[in-house]
Amino acid sequence: MTKALAAGGEVDSWCTKCKMMLNHRIIAMEGGVPARVECSTCNSHHNFRARAPGEKAPAKERVAKTASAGTKAPRGAAARGKAAAEERAFATAREQQQAWEKAIAGRSVHEFRTYKVSEIFEERELVKHNKFGDGVVVRVIDPKKVEVLFKDGPLTLAQAMQLPG
């Protein structure tokens, strides 16, 4: 009786570094089949390979692969989907930057308060963070958290925290 394959389990796979069929730990599964594995000998991570290069699959396995091949989306559709997702992400980033620019427009450099975790901030207050730069408080989430819109996007920051010392 063979044990069902699962992430964290073991399987024999062709190691692309050792150039041998060796025992591997399963890192990721895709549709009930190992997708990524880690070699137990050299600890390298790579895609699962059930056979050595050039070794033919048994006839039964080739038939199953051919039958399931028609269920995948064509490469062109996948590429279009990825391009659309990238365009949406770019548009969101552009909108966030425009909102940030609008929020700080016409405000003086002297209005920015240096961010300190011990300070208390209010909505529309300008903040100067030493890592994230200039930002504006868009909302007070609760007495200990504020959402600040920076040029690269919104972040949740702590406020009113007592520092030891």
Buried (B, 14 or more C-beta within 10 A) or exposed (E): EEEEBEEEEBBBBBBBEEEEBBEBBBBEBEEEEBEBBBBEEEEEBBEBBBBEEEEEEEEEEEEEEEEEEEEEEEEEEEEEEEEEEEEEEEEEEEEBBEBBEEBBEEEEEEEBEEBBEEBEBEEEBBBBBEEBEBBBBBEBEEEEBBBBBBBEBBBEBEBBEEEEE
